[in-house]
Amino acid sequence: MVDLSIIDNQYWELIESYPELRLEYLGGENRISGKLIFSANFQYQRIDDEYIIEVIIPDTYPDSLPTVREKGNKISRDFHKYRDDSLCLGASLAIKLKFAKQPTLLGFIENCVIPYLYSYSYKCTYGYLPFGELSHGWLGVLEYYKDLFDINDERTILRLLKTLAQDKYKAHSRCPCGSRKRMRDCHGNLFKKLIPLQPTMNYFEDYQAILEGLKKNK
C-alpha cells in the first residue's frame, strides 16, 4: 500500500505551484484532479495554456507511476492516448528516467505531464510537434532505444536489451555493443541507471517486441 504521508507531503508541495489541483480519495483510489495552468517554452516559443486533468496514483507509488487523463475533451483521441483514454506521456522507460530525477508529484507533473500538454498545444498552434515523434508500437520502442543507447544497429540494440533483461551487468566484462571496451568504460554507467528503474521482465518484453517486429518486417 502507498504511504499516504508521502502523497500528502508531495501534494502540498504540488499545490504551491498549481493551486487549482485537488487531492481526493474516490473509489479506493487517490486522485489529483482539477485545472492545470502552465506556461512553458521551447526554442523561444512560449505556450500558455490550461487543461483539466485527472491523475490516478497507484497503491505502489512511487515504484509505479500515476496514470493521467485529460477530462476537458480538449485533446483529440488520436493524439498519443491508450485505449483506456489515459495519456501516453512517452516511452515508458523515458518517463521513468525523467521521474527518477525528481521523484515527486511536482516532478511528475512538470517533467512528464506538462511536456505532453505543451506538445499538444504547440501542435495545435504551429501544426507540428516541437520535440519530434516516435512511431507507434514496437518500432517506437526500437527508435527510443536507438536514441538512448546512441546506436543505430538493431542487432546491437537487441544484445544490449538482452543483457539488461538477464541482469548481467559486470563492470569488467566486454560491452555487448561491440565496442570492445569494458562495460564500465562504455554503456556501464547507463546500465547502472536503467537496472533499478524497472523489473528485468520489462526489458525482456521490449526485447521480444522488437525481435518479433523485425522478423515480421523482413
Order of alpha helices (4+ residues) and beta strands (2+ residues): alpha-beta-beta-beta-beta-alpha-alpha-alpha-alpha-alpha-alpha-alpha
